[in-house]
């Protein structure tokens, strides 16, 4: 078994799932995705526990262009 086959946390459904009931899983995913626990929990609530979906949700919520920022300020 390679290290890629080992789930991140015990009782996890696999390395591509985020188990919010496991402290080890939450710690690992907040580190990997560079987010707070609250941000991780919000993302999982919004899109489910599939890591790729959570990552895309988080990237989408953090990525903006200068044009988008200008529109927000109404300038």
N, CA, C and O atoms as a printed pandas DataFrame, in Angstrom:
     atom_number atom_name residue_name chain_id  residue_number  x_coord  y_coord  z_coord
0              1         N          UNK        A               1    0.856   -1.184    0.000
1              2        CA          UNK        A               1    0.000    0.000    0.000
2              3         C          UNK        A               1    0.891    1.232    0.000
3              4         O          UNK        A               1    1.784    1.344    0.840
4              5         N          UNK        A               2    0.667    2.153   -0.919
5              6        CA          UNK        A               2    1.450    3.384   -0.956
6              7         C          UNK        A               2    0.849    4.406   -0.011
7              8         O          UNK        A               2   -0.284    4.256    0.447
8              9         N          UNK        A               3    1.621    5.451    0.277
9             10        CA          UNK        A               3    1.121    6.482    1.188
10            11         C          UNK        A               3   -0.091    7.200    0.610
11            12         O          UNK        A               3   -0.865    7.792    1.362
12            13         N          UNK        A               4   -0.273    7.162   -0.703
13            14        CA          UNK        A               4   -1.435    7.791   -1.335
14            15         C          UNK        A               4   -2.726    7.015   -1.084
15            16         O          UNK        A               4   -3.821    7.552   -1.248
16            17         N          UNK        A               5   -2.590    5.739   -0.685
17            18        CA          UNK        A               5   -3.758    4.901   -0.445
18            19         C          UNK        A               5   -4.266    4.990    0.985
19            20         O          UNK        A               5   -5.329    4.453    1.297
20            21         N          UNK        A               6   -3.531    5.653    1.848
21            22        CA          UNK        A               6   -3.898    5.723    3.254
22            23         C          UNK        A               6   -4.832    6.909    3.480
23            24         O          UNK        A               6   -4.495    8.040    3.129
24            25         N          UNK        A               7   -6.001    6.656    4.061
25            26        CA          UNK        A               7   -6.908    7.772    4.356
26            27         C          UNK        A               7   -6.244    8.766    5.301
27            28         O          UNK        A               7   -5.385    8.402    6.104
28            29         N          UNK        A               8   -6.648   10.002    5.195
29            30        CA          UNK        A               8   -6.064   11.049    6.018
30            31         C          UNK        A               8   -6.372   10.836    7.494
31            32         O          UNK        A               8   -5.525   11.110    8.344
32            33         N          UNK        A               9   -7.527   10.367    7.802
33            34        CA          UNK        A               9   -7.903   10.175    9.201
34            35         C          UNK        A               9   -8.632    8.846    9.350
35            36         O          UNK        A               9   -9.254    8.362    8.404
36            37         N          UNK        A              10   -8.553    8.264   10.528
37            38        CA          UNK        A              10   -9.313    7.026   10.750
38            39         C          UNK        A              10  -10.798    7.258   10.491
39            40         O          UNK        A              10  -11.320    8.340   10.757
40            41         N          UNK        A              11  -11.458    6.259    9.983
41            42        CA          UNK        A              11  -12.888    6.306    9.682
42            43         C          UNK        A              11  -13.225    7.227    8.521
43            44         O          UNK        A              11  -14.399    7.437    8.220
44            45         N          UNK        A              12  -12.230    7.767    7.880
45            46        CA          UNK        A              12  -12.474    8.606    6.710
46            47         C          UNK        A              12  -12.907    7.715    5.560
47            48         O          UNK        A              12  -12.531    6.544    5.498
48            49         N          UNK        A              13  -13.691    8.265    4.658
49            50        CA          UNK        A              13  -14.136    7.475    3.514
50            51         C          UNK        A              13  -13.073    7.425    2.435
51            52         O          UNK        A              13  -13.247    6.728    1.436
52            53         N          UNK        A              14  -12.001    8.131    2.609
53            54        CA          UNK        A              14  -10.906    8.112    1.662
54            55         C          UNK        A              14  -10.204    9.448    1.628
55            56         O          UNK        A              14  -10.692   10.430    2.187
56            57         N          UNK        A              15   -9.062    9.486    0.976
57            58        CA          UNK        A              15   -8.283   10.719    0.956
58            59         C          UNK        A              15   -8.966   11.863    0.229
59            60         O          UNK        A              15   -8.540   13.010    0.363
60            61         N          UNK        A              16  -10.007   11.588   -0.534
61            62        CA          UNK        A              16  -10.672   12.664   -1.248
62            63         C          UNK        A              16  -11.900   13.191   -0.508
63            64         O          UNK        A              16  -12.623   14.039   -1.031
64            65         N          UNK        A              17  -12.139   12.693    0.707
65            66        CA          UNK        A              17  -13.262   13.157    1.515
66            67         C          UNK        A              17  -12.766   13.876    2.753
67            68         O          UNK        A              17  -11.720   13.535    3.307
68            69         N          UNK        A              18  -13.513   14.860    3.177
69            70        CA          UNK        A              18  -13.171   15.626    4.370
70            71         C          UNK        A              18  -14.129   15.214    5.477
71            72         O          UNK        A              18  -15.337   15.430    5.383
72            73         N          UNK        A              19  -13.577   14.619    6.523
73            74        CA          UNK        A              19  -14.378   14.144    7.647
74            75         C          UNK        A              19  -14.332   15.193    8.757
75            76         O          UNK        A              19  -13.347   15.285    9.490
76            77         N          UNK        A              20  -15.401   15.982    8.877
77            78        CA          UNK        A              20  -15.439   17.039    9.879
78            79         C          UNK        A              20  -15.587   16.498   11.296
79            80         O          UNK        A              20  -15.448   17.254   12.258
80            81         N          UNK        A              21  -15.865   15.208   11.444
81            82        CA          UNK        A              21  -15.975   14.595   12.769
82            83         C          UNK        A              21  -14.623   14.124   13.289
83            84         O          UNK        A              21  -14.521   13.671   14.429
84            85         N          UNK        A              22  -13.592   14.228   12.467
85            86        CA          UNK        A              22  -12.256   13.794   12.854
86            87         C          UNK        A              22  -11.347   15.014   12.997
87            88         O          UNK        A              22  -11.118   15.751   12.038
88            89         N          UNK        A              23  -10.835   15.211   14.212
89            90        CA          UNK        A              23   -9.917   16.335   14.426
90            91         C          UNK        A              23   -8.698   16.243   13.520
91            92         O          UNK        A              23   -8.220   17.257   13.010
92            93         N          UNK        A              24   -8.195   15.031   13.319
93            94        CA          UNK        A              24   -7.019   14.845   12.465
94            95         C          UNK        A              24   -7.322   15.254   11.024
95            96         O          UNK        A              24   -6.499   15.897   10.372
96            97         N          UNK        A              25   -8.490   14.884   10.536
97            98        CA          UNK        A              25   -8.885   15.235    9.178
98            99         C          UNK        A              25   -9.048   16.745    9.035
99           100         O          UNK        A              25   -8.573   17.329    8.062
100          101         N          UNK        A              26   -9.712   17.377    9.990
101          102        CA          UNK        A              26   -9.919   18.824    9.942
102          103         C          UNK        A              26   -8.574   19.542    9.959
103          104         O          UNK        A              26   -8.355   20.473    9.183
104          105         N          UNK        A              27   -7.680   19.115   10.836
105          106        CA          UNK        A              27   -6.356   19.729   10.919
106          107         C          UNK        A              27   -5.602   19.578    9.602
107          108         O          UNK        A              27   -5.005   20.534    9.106
108          109         N          UNK        A              28   -5.632   18.399    9.054
109          110        CA          UNK        A              28   -4.919   18.135    7.801
110          111         C          UNK        A              28   -5.472   18.974    6.654
111          112         O          UNK        A              28   -4.704   19.572    5.899
112          113         N          UNK        A              29   -6.794   19.025    6.515
113          114        CA          UNK        A              29   -7.389   19.759    5.399
114          115         C          UNK        A              29   -7.259   21.273    5.558
115          116         O          UNK        A              29   -7.087   21.980    4.565
116          117         N          UNK        A              30   -7.336   21.781    6.783
117          118        CA          UNK        A              30   -7.138   23.231    6.955
118          119         C          UNK        A              30   -5.711   23.601    6.573
119          120         O          UNK        A              30   -5.470   24.669    6.010
120          121         N          UNK        A              31   -4.765   22.713    6.882
121          122        CA          UNK        A              31   -3.364   22.957    6.505
122          123         C          UNK        A              31   -3.197   22.866    4.986
123          124         O          UNK        A              31   -2.594   23.744    4.370
124          125         N          UNK        A              32   -3.728   21.813    4.394
125          126        CA          UNK        A              32   -3.579   21.610    2.946
126          127         C          UNK        A              32   -4.225   22.729    2.139
127          128         O          UNK        A              32   -3.674   23.176    1.132
128          129         N          UNK        A              33   -5.390   23.176    2.583
129          130        CA          UNK        A              33   -6.137   24.188    1.831
130          131         C          UNK        A              33   -5.842   25.614    2.294
131          132         O          UNK        A              33   -6.327   26.579    1.703
132          133         N          UNK        A              34   -5.043   25.739    3.359
133          134        CA          UNK        A              34   -4.649   27.042    3.904
134          135         C          UNK        A              34   -5.871   27.894    4.254
135          136         O          UNK        A              34   -6.000   29.039    3.821
136          137         N          UNK        A              35   -6.761   27.298    5.052
137          138        CA          UNK        A              35   -7.979   27.976    5.491
138          139         C          UNK        A              35   -8.180   27.737    6.980
139          140         O          UNK        A              35   -7.545   26.863    7.571
140          141         N          UNK        A              36   -9.062   28.514    7.574
141          142        CA          UNK        A              36   -9.410   28.294    8.977
142          143         C          UNK        A              36  -10.400   27.130    9.073
143          144         O          UNK        A              36  -10.975   26.698    8.074
144          145         N          UNK        A              37  -10.580   26.640   10.289
145          146        CA          UNK        A              37  -11.558   25.568   10.489
146          147         C          UNK        A              37  -12.957   26.051   10.127
147          148         O          UNK        A              37  -13.740   25.307    9.537
148          149         N          UNK        A              38  -13.270   27.291   10.477
149          150        CA          UNK        A              38  -14.594   27.842   10.155
150          151         C          UNK        A              38  -14.803   27.900    8.642
151          152         O          UNK        A              38  -15.887   27.578    8.153
152          153         N          UNK        A              39  -13.777   28.306    7.902
153          154        CA          UNK        A              39  -13.887   28.360    6.439
154          155         C          UNK        A              39  -14.084   26.955    5.871
155          156         O          UNK        A              39  -14.885   26.755    4.958
156          157         N          UNK        A              40  -13.354   25.991    6.412
157          158        CA          UNK        A              40  -13.486   24.613    5.946
158          159         C          UNK        A              40  -14.901   24.094    6.207
159          160         O          UNK        A              40  -15.514   23.491    5.327
160          161         N          UNK        A              41  -15.411   24.325    7.397
161          162        CA          UNK        A              41  -16.756   23.856    7.747
162          163         C          UNK        A              41  -17.828   24.527    6.875
163          164         O          UNK        A              41  -18.791   23.879    6.465
164          165         N          UNK        A              42  -17.657   25.812    6.598
165          166        CA          UNK        A              42  -18.614   26.527    5.737
166          167         C          UNK        A              42  -18.589   25.942    4.333
167          168         O          UNK        A              42  -19.633   25.744    3.712
168          169         N          UNK        A              43  -17.391   25.670    3.842
169          170        CA          UNK        A              43  -17.266   25.129    2.484
170          171         C          UNK        A              43  -17.890   23.739    2.392
171          172         O          UNK        A              43  -18.587   23.438    1.423
172          173         N          UNK        A              44  -17.648   22.893    3.389
173          174        CA          UNK        A              44  -18.243   21.553    3.386
174          175         C          UNK        A              44  -19.767   21.651    3.472
175          176         O          UNK        A              44  -20.475   20.889    2.814
176          177         N          UNK        A              45  -20.270   22.579    4.275
177          178        CA          UNK        A              45  -21.722   22.771    4.371
178          179         C          UNK        A              45  -22.298   23.228    3.032
179          180         O          UNK        A              45  -23.422   22.869    2.681
180          181         N          UNK        A              46  -21.532   24.015    2.290
181          182        CA          UNK        A              46  -22.018   24.560    1.020
182          183         C          UNK        A              46  -21.974   23.548   -0.123
183          184         O          UNK        A              46  -22.892   23.495   -0.941
184          185         N          UNK        A              47  -20.893   22.733   -0.181
185          186        CA          UNK        A              47  -20.718   21.877   -1.360
186          187         C          UNK        A              47  -20.547   20.386   -1.062
187          188         O          UNK        A              47  -20.417   19.585   -1.987
188          189         N          UNK        A              48  -20.545   20.010    0.206
189          190        CA          UNK        A              48  -20.360   18.598    0.545
190          191         C          UNK        A              48  -18.925   18.308    0.944
191          192         O          UNK        A              48  -18.088   19.210    0.974
192          193         N          UNK        A              49  -18.639   17.035    1.254
193          194        CA          UNK        A              49  -17.334   16.684    1.813
194          195         C          UNK        A              49  -16.292   16.244    0.796
195          196         O          UNK        A              49  -15.192   15.848    1.183
196          197         N          UNK        A              50  -16.600   16.302   -0.468
197          198        CA          UNK        A              50  -15.643   15.919   -1.504
198          199         C          UNK        A              50  -14.557   16.987   -1.605
199          200         O          UNK        A              50  -14.850   18.148   -1.889
200          201         N          UNK        A              51  -13.319   16.601   -1.376
201          202        CA          UNK        A              51  -12.206   17.547   -1.271
202          203         C          UNK        A              51  -12.062   18.430   -2.508
203          204         O          UNK        A              51  -11.793   19.624   -2.376
204          205         N          UNK        A              52  -12.231   17.879   -3.690
205          206        CA          UNK        A              52  -12.070   18.692   -4.898
206          207         C          UNK        A              52  -13.152   19.765   -4.989
207          208         O          UNK        A              52  -12.886   20.884   -5.426
208          209         N          UNK        A              53  -14.365   19.426   -4.579
209          210        CA          UNK        A              53  -15.452   20.411   -4.593
210          211         C          UNK        A              53  -15.191   21.517   -3.563
211          212         O          UNK        A              53  -15.417   22.697   -3.831
212          213         N          UNK        A              54  -14.716   21.116   -2.391
213          214        CA          UNK        A              54  -14.409   22.094   -1.343
214          215         C          UNK        A              54  -13.293   23.024   -1.809
215          216         O          UNK        A              54  -13.376   24.238   -1.622
216          217         N          UNK        A              55  -12.259   22.462   -2.409
217          218        CA          UNK        A              55  -11.145   23.270   -2.888
218          219         C          UNK        A              55  -11.613   24.277   -3.947
219          220         O          UNK        A              55  -11.231   25.447   -3.905
220          221         N          UNK        A              56  -12.425   23.829   -4.876
221          222        CA          UNK        A              56  -12.921   24.748   -5.918
222          223         C          UNK        A              56  -13.805   25.836   -5.309
223          224         O          UNK        A              56  -13.735   26.994   -5.721
224          225         N          UNK        A              57  -14.626   25.474   -4.342
225          226        CA          UNK        A              57  -15.478   26.447   -3.671
226          227         C          UNK        A              57  -14.611   27.501   -2.974
227          228         O          UNK        A              57  -14.869   28.700   -3.080
228          229         N          UNK        A              58  -13.589   27.039   -2.265
229          230        CA          UNK        A              58  -12.717   27.976   -1.548
230          231         C          UNK        A              58  -11.932   28.855   -2.508
231          232         O          UNK        A              58  -11.790   30.054   -2.268
232          233         N          UNK        A              59  -11.429   28.290   -3.571
233          234        CA          UNK        A              59  -10.689   29.090   -4.557
234          235         C          UNK        A              59  -11.596   30.125   -5.188
235          236         O          UNK        A              59  -11.187   31.265   -5.409
236          237         N          UNK        A              60  -12.820   29.735   -5.477
237          238        CA          UNK        A              60  -13.764   30.666   -6.082
238          239         C          UNK        A              60  -14.119   31.798   -5.147
239          240         O          UNK        A              60  -14.320   32.928   -5.592
240          241         N          UNK        A              61  -14.199   31.516   -3.859
241          242        CA          UNK        A              61  -14.578   32.559   -2.912
242          243         C          UNK        A              61  -13.416   33.485   -2.586
243          244         O          UNK        A              61  -13.623   34.586   -2.076
244          245         N          UNK        A              62  -12.186   33.044   -2.879
245          246        CA          UNK        A              62  -11.032   33.877   -2.558
246          247         C          UNK        A              62  -10.439   34.554   -3.781
247          248         O          UNK        A              62   -9.672   35.506   -3.643
248          249         N          UNK        A              63  -10.777   34.085   -4.968
249          250        CA          UNK        A              63  -10.143   34.642   -6.148
250          251         C          UNK        A              63  -11.013   35.733   -6.757
251          252         O          UNK        A              63  -12.178   35.511   -7.087
252          253         N          UNK        A              64  -10.436   36.887   -6.895
253          254        CA          UNK        A              64  -11.116   37.989   -7.553
254          255         C          UNK        A              64  -10.105   38.737   -8.398
255          256         O          UNK        A              64   -8.908   38.729   -8.113
256          257         N          UNK        A              65  -10.590   39.366   -9.415
257          258        CA          UNK        A              65   -9.718   40.187  -10.233
258          259         C          UNK        A              65   -9.810   41.630   -9.758
259          260         O          UNK        A              65  -10.712   41.986   -9.000
260          261         N          UNK        A              66   -8.888   42.444  -10.200
261          262        CA          UNK        A              66   -8.923   43.856   -9.848
262          263         C          UNK        A              66  -10.222   44.479  -10.344
263          264         O          UNK        A              66  -10.814   45.306   -9.651
264          265         N          UNK        A              67  -10.669   44.095  -11.533
265          266        CA          UNK        A              67  -11.911   44.629  -12.089
266          267         C          UNK        A              67  -13.102   44.327  -11.177
267          268         O          UNK        A              67  -13.964   45.180  -10.964
268          269         N          UNK        A              68  -13.141   43.099  -10.639
269          270        CA          UNK        A              68  -14.220   42.744   -9.730
270          271         C          UNK        A              68  -14.168   43.582   -8.453
271          272         O          UNK        A              68  -15.207   43.993   -7.937
272          273         N          UNK        A              69  -12.973   43.833   -7.948
273          274        CA          UNK        A              69  -12.829   44.645   -6.740
274          275         C          UNK        A              69  -13.281   46.074   -6.997
275          276         O          UNK        A              69  -13.920   46.681   -6.138
276          277         N          UNK        A              70  -12.961   46.620   -8.165
277          278        CA          UNK        A              70  -13.379   47.981   -8.508
278          279         C          UNK        A              70  -14.902   48.056   -8.581
279          280         O          UNK        A              70  -15.502   49.013   -8.091
280          281         N          UNK        A              71  -15.527   47.053   -9.191
281          282        CA          UNK        A              71  -16.996   47.016   -9.280
282          283         C          UNK        A              71  -17.627   46.984   -7.888
283          284         O          UNK        A              71  -18.637   47.645   -7.649
284          285         N          UNK        A              72  -17.040   46.225   -6.982
285          286        CA          UNK        A              72  -17.580   46.141   -5.621
286          287         C          UNK        A              72  -17.585   47.492   -4.909
287          288         O          UNK        A              72  -18.505   47.802   -4.152
288          289         N          UNK        A              73  -16.555   48.287   -5.157
289          290        CA          UNK        A              73  -16.455   49.574   -4.478
290          291         C          UNK        A              73  -17.314   50.633   -5.155
291          292         O          UNK        A              73  -17.525   51.705   -4.589
292          293         N          UNK        A              74  -17.811   50.355   -6.348
293          294        CA          UNK        A              74  -18.671   51.285   -7.062
294          295         C          UNK        A              74  -17.928   52.414   -7.750
295          296         O          UNK        A              74  -18.537   53.407   -8.149
296          297         N          UNK        A              75  -16.627   52.272   -7.891
297          298        CA          UNK        A              75  -15.825   53.318   -8.538
298          299         C          UNK        A              75  -15.872   53.207  -10.042
299          300         O          UNK        A              75  -15.251   54.010  -10.740
